């Protein structure tokens, strides 16, 4: 086999810029729902209680995570079969268009459905961008590139907070601008109503413009071109995606079982065994394309039995490590702004939710760039262990030391602890782009990375649905018996305890990582 020609300097930077912008808008899309979910559900479910709206909030997050997991496998498969650049363009178009359509929904289920489709593209773009950039840049500055990958999504997350903050301070001005470019007053009012959540959703279409840049300037991975020339890409078969489709429907069924309305009828005796059986089917379905590919490649002499076993083992280890990090993030950081918004009675502290989002995003940008540099120095296993330890500490400090406050002036402690919570729990998003490419050969890199990172979202989705059970464990029923300020204060503590318990998943990661492969110093295969 010939050695891959390195991309030109211009091509390498074009690939990095395109992927950086894609990840940035991935982060923007992820950050949207924590900001717009509450006002959106207030408009879409005007006659429902806050509890029902909260249940829908959790369900939509879970559906989003399932879509991202499915998209990671689907678009990863496309990237390994058709090429990184074509598949990445398709992924970006998907999440941009369907995020924008969320601005025109009229019901909660429509919102959930569009978020699901949008997340297909978002999950795929991560895996494709990581594969492309690592292959184009080769061994040069990989830790630095991984840090850029991790920082990009968090810059997008930061932009959602800044845009929302500006929008809410300048609704009249924005409305005037919209009318100046020909948008009717009625349409402007429709888009800017209730904190401008519809306008923020529509702004999610902006990433679509990246696609034109990608198709014009971004080179295809030479490593992938070599795989195609050698016939390696021919072993992927479209029929294998049926397993992915079956798995997606099964996991949506699991989420339905754990939703409050269904769970109240079936209870743990049905939900737990159904979940265990369902997850076995889901694992089979998402792994089917890779297993079938490896079988065909082995039959043609491309893979030896030992290499097949190594790929499958690395898939499982990567998935386990990603599951810990994602459950920790979605169980704490993604909930931080919503939880903190109730620290002030009746929301008297203006824009608290936006400031918490901004604080967590700033921390995430800093620490996601630092994490891969540490991993390059200390090794992959030691670094992951340390990241779990400090992330758990940050979650405990944030949820257990911040207390309800009076007035409009927000205590500095909230912003400082939010900065470290966001930074330390998101540091994994700089670490994984360094570690995961080292676990897989070029022929299955995009699919393998997509499976590991995004299957973890399914674990996180199902784990987040246990939040209601955890709240019951910590006394949510007693909180409902109280009234007024007493109820609010107890509910805050109940939720803080539940978030803290979810964050203890990091302890599992501290143990698992010692069984995973150490790849420091390994070249990409």
C-alpha positions in Angstrom: 0.0 0.0 0.0 1.3 3.5 -0.8 1.9 6.1 1.8 -0.8 8.7 2.1 0.3 12.1 0.7 0.0 14.8 3.3 -2.6 17.5 2.5 -1.3 20.9 1.4 -1.0 23.5 4.2 -3.9 25.4 2.7 -6.0 22.2 2.5 -5.2 21.2 6.1 -6.2 24.6 7.4 -9.3 24.6 5.3 -10.3 21.2 6.7 -9.7 22.4 10.3 -11.6 25.6 9.7 -14.6 23.8 8.2 -14.7 21.2 11.0 -14.2 24.0 13.6 -17.2 25.9 12.3 -19.2 22.7 12.1 -18.4 21.9 15.7 -19.0 25.5 16.7 -22.5 25.3 15.4 -23.0 21.8 16.9 -22.3 23.5 20.2 -24.7 26.4 19.3 -27.4 23.9 18.5 -26.8 21.9 21.8 -26.9 25.1 23.8 -30.1 26.3 22.3 -32.5 24.0 24.1 -31.4 24.7 27.7 -32.0 28.3 26.8 -35.2 28.2 24.8 -36.8 24.9 26.1 -38.6 26.5 29.1 -40.2 29.5 27.2 -40.9 27.2 24.2 -42.8 24.7 26.3 -44.7 27.5 28.0 -46.0 28.6 24.6 -46.5 25.1 23.2 -48.2 23.8 26.4 -50.0 26.9 27.7 -52.6 25.0 29.8 -50.2 22.5 31.4 -48.5 22.6 34.8 -44.8 23.4 35.3 -44.3 19.7 36.2 -45.7 18.6 32.8 -43.5 21.1 31.0 -40.5 19.8 33.0 -41.3 16.2 31.9 -41.5 17.3 28.3 -38.1 19.1 28.8 -36.5 15.9 29.9 -38.2 13.8 27.1 -37.0 16.2 24.4 -33.4 16.1 25.7 -33.6 12.3 25.7 -34.9 12.2 22.2 -32.2 14.6 21.1 -29.5 12.3 22.6 -31.0 9.3 20.8 -31.0 11.1 17.5 -27.4 12.2 18.0 -26.4 8.6 18.7 -28.2 7.3 15.6 -26.7 10.1 13.5 -23.2 9.2 14.8 -23.5 5.7 13.4 -25.5 6.7 10.3 -23.2 9.5 9.1 -20.1 7.8 10.3 -21.1 4.9 8.0 -21.6 7.4 5.2 -18.2 8.9 5.9 -16.4 5.6 5.8 -18.3 4.6 2.6 -18.6 7.8 0.6 -15.9 10.0 2.1 -15.5 12.4 5.0 -16.2 15.6 3.1 -19.4 14.6 1.4 -20.9 13.1 4.5 -19.9 16.1 6.6 -21.7 18.4 4.2 -24.9 16.3 4.4 -24.6 16.2 8.2 -24.3 20.0 8.5 -27.3 20.6 6.2 -29.4 18.2 8.2 -28.8 19.8 11.6 -29.0 23.4 10.3 -32.3 23.0 8.4 -34.2 21.1 11.0 -33.0 23.3 13.9 -34.3 26.3 12.0 -37.7 24.6 11.5 -38.0 24.3 15.3 -38.8 28.0 15.2 -42.2 27.3 13.6 -43.5 24.4 15.6 -47.0 24.5 17.1 -46.8 21.5 19.5 -44.3 19.8 21.9 -44.3 16.6 19.9 -43.4 18.5 16.7 -40.5 20.2 18.6 -39.3 16.7 19.8 -39.5 15.3 16.3 -37.6 18.1 14.6 -34.9 18.0 17.4 -34.5 14.3 16.7 -33.8 14.8 13.0 -31.5 17.8 13.7 -29.5 15.8 16.1 -28.9 13.1 13.5 -26.7 15.6 11.7 -25.1 16.9 14.8 -24.1 13.5 16.0 -22.7 12.6 12.6 -20.8 15.9 12.1 -18.7 15.3 15.3 -17.4 11.9 14.2 -16.7 13.0 10.6 -14.9 16.2 11.5 -12.7 14.4 14.0 -11.8 11.7 11.5 -11.1 14.2 8.7 -9.0 16.6 10.7 -6.9 13.8 12.4 -6.3 12.2 9.0 -5.4 15.4 7.2 -3.1 16.6 10.0 -1.6 13.2 10.7 0.7 13.2 13.8 1.4 16.9 13.6 0.1 18.9 16.6 -2.7 16.4 17.3 -3.1 17.5 20.9 -3.5 21.1 19.8 -6.0 20.1 17.1 -8.0 18.0 19.6 -8.2 21.0 21.9 -9.5 23.1 19.1 -12.2 20.5 18.4 -13.2 20.6 22.1 -13.2 24.4 22.3 -15.2 24.9 19.1 -18.4 23.3 20.3 -18.1 25.2 23.6 -17.6 28.5 21.7 -20.9 27.7 20.0 -22.5 27.1 23.4 -21.1 30.5 24.5 -22.7 32.2 21.5 -26.2 30.9 22.4 -25.9 32.6 25.8 -24.5 35.9 24.4 -27.1 36.0 21.6 -29.9 35.3 24.0 -28.6 37.9 26.5 -28.4 40.5 23.7 -31.7 39.6 22.2 -33.6 39.9 25.5 -32.0 43.3 26.2 -32.8 44.5 22.6 -36.0 42.9 21.6 -37.5 46.2 20.3 -34.3 47.0 18.3 -34.2 43.6 16.8 -37.9 43.8 15.9 -37.2 47.2 14.1 -34.3 45.6 12.1 -36.5 42.8 11.1 -39.3 45.1 9.9 -36.6 47.3 8.1 -35.7 44.3 5.9 -39.3 43.6 5.0 -40.5 41.2 7.7 -44.0 42.1 8.8 -44.7 43.4 12.3 -46.8 40.3 13.0 -44.1 37.9 12.0 -41.5 39.8 14.0 -43.7 39.7 17.1 -44.3 36.0 16.5 -40.6 35.2 16.3 -39.6 37.5 19.2 -42.4 36.5 21.6 -41.4 35.1 25.0 -37.6 35.7 25.1 -37.3 35.3 21.3 -37.1 31.5 21.5 -38.4 31.1 17.9 -35.9 33.6 16.5 -33.1 31.8 18.3 -34.2 28.5 16.8 -34.4 30.0 13.3 -30.9 31.4 13.7 -29.7 27.7 13.8 -30.0 27.6 10.0 -26.8 29.7 9.7 -24.4 26.7 9.6 -25.9 25.7 6.2 -23.6 28.3 4.6 -20.5 26.3 5.7 -21.5 23.6 3.2 -20.6 25.8 0.2 -17.1 26.4 1.8 -16.6 22.7 2.4 -17.5 21.7 -1.1 -15.2 24.3 -2.6 -12.1 24.3 -0.5 -11.9 21.3 1.8 -9.8 18.3 0.5 -10.8 14.7 1.1 -8.7 12.7 3.5 -5.8 11.0 1.6 -6.0 8.1 4.0 -9.7 7.5 3.1 -8.8 7.9 -0.6 -6.2 5.1 -0.1 -8.9 2.9 1.5 -11.2 3.5 -1.4 -8.4 2.7 -4.0 -7.6 -0.5 -2.2 -11.3 -1.6 -2.2 -11.7 -1.3 1.6 -14.8 1.0 1.3 -16.6 -1.6 -0.8 -17.2 -3.8 2.2 -19.8 -1.4 3.7 -23.4 -2.5 2.8 -26.5 -0.3 2.9 -28.7 -3.2 4.2 -26.7 -3.2 7.4 -28.3 0.1 8.3 -31.5 -1.7 9.0 -30.0 -2.7 12.4 -29.4 1.0 13.2 -33.0 1.8 12.3 -34.3 -1.0 14.5 -32.1 0.1 17.4 -33.3 3.7 17.1 -37.0 2.7 17.4 -36.2 0.4 20.3 -34.3 3.1 22.3 -37.2 5.5 21.7 -39.5 2.8 23.1 -37.2 2.6 26.2 -37.5 6.4 26.6 -41.3 6.1 26.3 -41.4 3.5 29.1 -39.4 5.7 31.4 -41.5 8.8 30.7 -43.5 9.8 33.8 -47.0 9.0 32.2 -46.0 5.4 31.2 -43.8 4.6 34.1 -46.6 5.5 36.5 -48.6 2.6 34.9 -45.9 -0.1 34.5 -43.5 0.6 37.3 -39.9 -0.8 37.8 -41.0 -4.4 37.4 -41.7 -3.8 33.7 -39.4 -0.8 33.0 -36.1 -2.4 34.3 -36.2 -5.7 32.4 -37.6 -4.0 29.3 -34.7 -1.6 29.4 -32.1 -4.4 29.8 -33.5 -6.4 27.0 -34.0 -3.3 24.9 -30.4 -2.1 25.4 -29.1 -5.5 24.3 -31.1 -5.1 21.0 -29.9 -1.5 20.7 -26.2 -2.6 21.1 -26.7 -5.3 18.5 -28.4 -2.9 16.0 -25.8 -0.1 16.3 -22.9 -2.5 16.1 -24.3 -4.4 13.1 -22.7 -2.3 10.3 -19.3 -2.5 11.9 -19.6 -6.3 12.6 -20.8 -7.0 9.1 -18.0 -4.8 7.6 -15.3 -6.6 9.6 -16.7 -9.9 8.6 -16.6 -9.0 4.9 -13.2 -7.4 5.2 -11.8 -10.5 7.0 -13.2 -12.7 4.3 -11.3 -10.7 1.7 -8.1 -10.9 3.7 -8.0 -7.2 4.8 -8.4 -7.9 8.6 -7.0 -10.7 10.6 -9.0 -12.3 13.5 -6.9 -10.5 16.1 -7.5 -7.1 14.5 -11.3 -7.7 14.3 -11.3 -8.5 18.1 -9.2 -5.4 18.8 -11.7 -3.2 16.9 -14.7 -4.6 18.7 -13.0 -4.4 22.1 -12.0 -0.8 21.5 -15.6 0.0 20.5 -16.9 -1.2 23.8 -14.2 0.5 25.9 -14.7 3.8 24.0 -18.4 3.6 24.5 -18.1 3.0 28.2 -15.7 5.9 28.7 -17.9 8.2 26.6 -21.0 7.1 28.4 -19.6 8.2 31.7 -18.6 11.6 30.5 -21.8 12.3 28.6 -24.0 11.2 31.5 -22.0 13.4 33.8 -22.4 16.4 31.5 -26.1 15.9 30.7 -26.8 15.1 34.3 -25.1 18.3 35.6 -23.8 21.0 33.2 -26.7 20.9 30.8 -29.1 21.2 33.8 -27.1 23.9 35.6 -28.7 27.0 34.0 -32.2 25.7 34.4 -31.6 24.7 38.1 -29.8 28.0 38.9 -32.7 30.0 37.4 -34.8 28.9 40.5 -32.2 30.1 43.0 -33.8 33.6 42.8 -37.4 33.9 43.9 -39.8 34.4 41.0 -36.7 35.0 38.8 -35.9 38.4 40.2 -32.3 38.1 39.1 -32.6 39.2 35.5 -30.9 37.0 32.9 -29.4 34.6 35.5 -29.9 31.7 33.1 -27.9 33.4 30.3 -25.1 34.3 32.7 -24.8 30.7 34.0 -24.7 29.4 30.4 -21.9 32.0 29.5 -19.9 31.0 32.7 -20.1 27.3 32.0 -19.2 27.8 28.3 -16.2 29.9 29.1 -14.9 27.2 31.5 -15.6 24.6 28.8 -13.6 26.5 26.2 -10.5 26.8 28.5 -10.4 23.3 29.9 -11.3 21.4 26.7 -8.2 23.0 25.2 -6.0 22.0 28.2 -7.2 18.4 28.6 -5.6 17.0 25.4 -2.3 18.7 26.2 -2.3 17.0 29.6 -3.2 13.7 28.0 -0.2 14.1 25.6 2.1 14.5 28.6 0.6 12.1 31.2 -0.9 9.5 29.0 -4.6 8.7 28.1 -5.6 6.6 31.2 -4.1 8.8 33.9 -5.6 11.9 32.3 -9.1 10.4 32.0 -8.9 9.3 35.7 -8.0 12.9 36.8 -10.7 14.4 34.6 -13.3 12.2 36.2 -12.1 13.2 39.7 -12.1 17.0 39.2 -15.4 16.8 37.2 -17.1 15.1 40.1 -15.7 17.6 42.6 -16.9 20.5 40.5 -20.5 19.1 40.3 -20.7 18.5 44.0 -19.4 22.1 44.7 -21.8 23.7 42.3 -25.0 21.9 43.4 -24.2 21.7 47.1 -22.8 25.1 47.9 -25.0 27.5 45.9 -28.0 28.6 47.8 -31.2 30.6 47.2 -30.6 34.4 47.4 -32.8 37.5 47.5 -32.7 40.5 45.3 -31.4 41.1 41.8 -27.6 40.9 42.4 -26.3 37.4 41.8 -23.6 36.1 44.1 -20.2 35.8 42.5 -20.0 32.2 43.8 -22.6 31.1 41.3 -20.6 32.3 38.3 -17.2 31.0 39.6 -18.6 27.5 40.4 -20.4 27.4 37.1 -17.2 28.2 35.3 -15.4 25.3 36.9 -18.5 23.0 36.5 -18.7 23.7 32.8 -14.9 23.5 32.3 -14.1 20.3 34.2 -17.2 18.3 33.0 -16.6 19.4 29.4 -12.8 18.8 29.4 -13.6 15.3 27.9 -14.7 16.9 24.7 -11.1 17.9 24.1 -9.8 14.6 25.3 -11.9 12.3 23.1 -10.8 13.8 19.8 -7.3 12.9 20.7 -8.0 9.4 22.1 -10.7 7.9 19.9 -8.9 8.2 16.5 -6.1 6.2 18.0 -8.4 3.3 18.8 -9.5 2.5 15.1 -7.9 2.0 11.7 -8.8 4.4 8.9 -11.3 2.0 7.3 -13.7 2.1 10.4 -12.5 5.3 12.1 -15.6 7.5 11.4 -18.0 4.8 12.2 -16.1 3.6 15.3 -15.8 7.2 16.7 -19.4 7.9 15.9 -20.5 4.8 17.7 -18.4 5.3 20.8 -19.1 9.0 21.4 -22.8 8.9 20.4 -23.8 5.6 21.9 -22.8 7.2 25.1 -25.6 9.7 24.5 -28.1 6.8 24.7 -26.8 5.8 28.0 -27.0 9.4 29.1 -30.5 9.7 27.8 -31.8 6.7 29.7 -29.8 7.8 32.8 -31.3 11.3 32.7 -34.8 9.8 32.7 -33.9 8.3 36.1 -34.0 11.8 37.5 -37.6 11.6 38.6 -36.8 8.4 40.5 -33.8 10.1 42.2 -35.9 13.1 43.1 -38.5 10.7 44.7 -35.6 9.1 46.6 -34.5 12.5 48.0 -38.0 13.6 49.0 -39.7 15.3 46.1 -43.1 14.0 47.4 -42.6 15.8 50.7 -41.7 19.0 48.8 -45.1 19.0 47.1 -46.8 18.9 50.4 -45.3 22.3 51.3 -46.4 25.7 49.9 -44.8 28.9 48.7 -41.2 29.6 49.6 -40.8 26.5 51.7 -41.7 24.3 48.7 -39.2 26.2 46.4 -36.3 25.8 48.8 -36.9 22.1 49.4 -37.4 21.4 45.7 -34.1 23.2 45.0 -32.3 20.9 47.5 -34.0 17.8 46.2 -32.9 18.6 42.7 -29.4 19.5 43.8 -29.1 16.1 45.5 -30.4 14.3 42.5 -27.9 16.1 40.2 -25.1 15.3 42.6 -26.0 11.6 42.6 -26.1 11.5 38.8 -22.6 13.0 38.7 -21.3 10.1 40.8 -21.1 8.2 37.5 -17.6 9.6 37.2 -16.5 7.1 39.9 -17.3 4.3 37.4 -15.1 6.0 34.8 -12.2 6.2 37.3 -12.3 2.4 37.5 -13.1 1.5 33.9 -10.3 3.5 32.3 -7.6 1.2 33.8 -8.9 -1.6 31.6 -8.9 0.5 28.4 -5.9 0.6 26.0 -3.1 3.2 26.5 -2.4 4.7 23.1 0.1 7.5 24.0 2.7 7.7 21.2 0.7 5.5 18.8 0.5 6.6 15.2 -2.8 6.6 13.4 -3.3 3.4 11.4 
